[in-house]
């Protein structure tokens, strides 16, 4: 792909989106990567409290 230096940012973004939407194989692989990263991020934040499922102890001096 030849990129002209005089293209502004919106034109570059449009070209990249057009390439992604026209190439089904590339679009599918990027979608799988995004979903995998999202699932890994969500699962790591839900297991941060521990494996037993209990909430952490409240801070002393609470209401």
C-alpha positions, -999 to 999 in steps of 0.1 A, spaced: 0 0 0 14 34 -10 7 61 16 9 97 3 24 120 29 -1 147 22 -30 126 34 -46 140 66 -54 118 96 -91 113 87 -81 100 52 -56 76 67 -82 63 92 -107 58 64 -82 38 44 -74 16 73 -111 10 81 -117 2 44 -89 -23 44 -101 -40 76 -137 -42 64 -127 -55 30 -104 -82 43 -126 -108 62 -97 -129 74 -79 -99 89 -112 -86 105 -119 -120 120 -84 -123 135 -85 -88 150 -120 -95 164 -107 -127 181 -78 -108 196 -100 -80 209 -125 -105 225 -96 -125 240 -80 -94 256 -115 -83 269 -122 -117 284 -88 -119 300 -91 -84 314 -126 -90 328 -117 -124 344 -86 -110 361 -106 -81 376 -133 -105 389 -108 -129 405 -89 -101 423 -109 -106 455 -99 -142 458 -111 -176 449 -136 -181 477 -160 -155 464 -161 -134 495 -157 -96 495 -126 -82 511 -128 -71 548 -142 -36 552 -118 -9 562 -117 -2 600 -135 30 610 -163 26 585 -199 37 589 
